[in-house]
């Protein structure tokens, strides 16, 4: 009962589902070194098949998502994908088209919905791609899954819930921006859809672009900057008038082009942090009302959600705190990178009747042995020294408690946007000086972007104010730090004393032991955990990536497999 899932758009990926469960998944950017890679994920497909020692001709079911006109066009003309990628990344191109115009064109893409004609063209082009990498198209059945159904499937079929209200929130996909679904008896029934012209995601993209940032990538920066705003007591947010939420319908009250011009004027008249606050506040109010209405409509208080907007952890925190919400789950790769997993899970359920299960971890990417690592290390013997050590978690915890920054490359890579203790940069959770050094010299990020903590599962209640039945493992939710624990969390708190934690338990024993080592020395099992990359680059994939990053940043300490590596 095997289904291969493929997403060949923004943040391309591949996933393999066996007996209704994810057994392999990886984002193509890790291989190509192009952040949010949009091209066909050949490397990811090869990796996923290799996990079960399969060849392309062994696969009989392939699931893929999205067949609206923009996705269909990009499949027919692969140059469109790369051109848009370069524009989004703000690289120069030889085409004299302004970004404002590009964005307005993008805003219209959802008006023409997926239909029989587009699905036929998508099938034709996708079969050509699959055939070119060795799939036998006489025996492979290609399943095209609706964009929002794939998002919904990723959230529900990994939640372990028998019944749930499922909400998808995206900029656009197959003509819609958000949906409300009832998930019951392992079926996903869509009861409401909102069109692209009413998209909260596109609104937030517009804000991101106007602020001089990269859309589909820097929306998190807008969220982070919003916390630095000074807001008068009686301030009336003009952006809250842009949308109206009635029942399960979201309506844009202003035409797209007019709204874009209004946003530009507001940006000109306000400080960046105030402008970011207005956008974040408007998003939170609209989505929280939307979720509350949807739950009242379905009568089901267990809630799951996915889609690009679901990466906004401040919004997620407001939703979780609704009185209507009981159990909740967000798919760890909530954006379009997770569509390959959602499509495969959806088709697995349709074909084989597989059921919702509770995903235990997202360590679904490539792993490298020590022989491979040693061969790579030998090539850098003029710059590095290395040795095998028996207690790497103990050694690393000693370094971290002495205010050293540690590069940590272990086991299988994580699927999705978060480093969760296998491809991580680790540091003290209490030292602001170490945080600033990490931000300026290694990550090279904006000052207002906060870092996040990993916390021992057993210590979570000591740090977090809110009462929670089940803490989250995947850094997808915001919480507030107890006042008594602020000194132990200074380098991992946002300016408003909130955190986006990873709770660590038995799913990653090596990392758990590292945290236990820190607890022995400092009293609490908490550290700063950020993704192992320089800002703007994908998270490192293999030992060579890790070593090259160490050399470029001149960070002394790297643990890769059983080797401790340090600069000469």
Helices and strands as residue ranges (DSSP letters): E 2-7, E 13-18, E 21-27, H 29-32, H 42-51, G 56-58, E 61-65, H 69-76, H 78-88, H 99-107, G 109-111, H 116-132, E 141-145, H 147-156, E 163-173, E 176-184, E 187-195, G 196-198, H 200-210, H 219-226, G 238-241, E 243-246, E 249-252, H 256-269, H 272-298, E 303-306, G 308-311, H 313-320, E 328-330, G 336-338, H 339-352, H 370-378, E 384-388, H 392-401, E 406-409, E 423-427, H 432-437, I 438-443, E 452-456, G 457-459, H 460-463, E 479-480, G 483-488, E 498-499, E 502-504, G 506-508, H 509-522, E 526-531, H 543-553, E 557-560, E 563-567
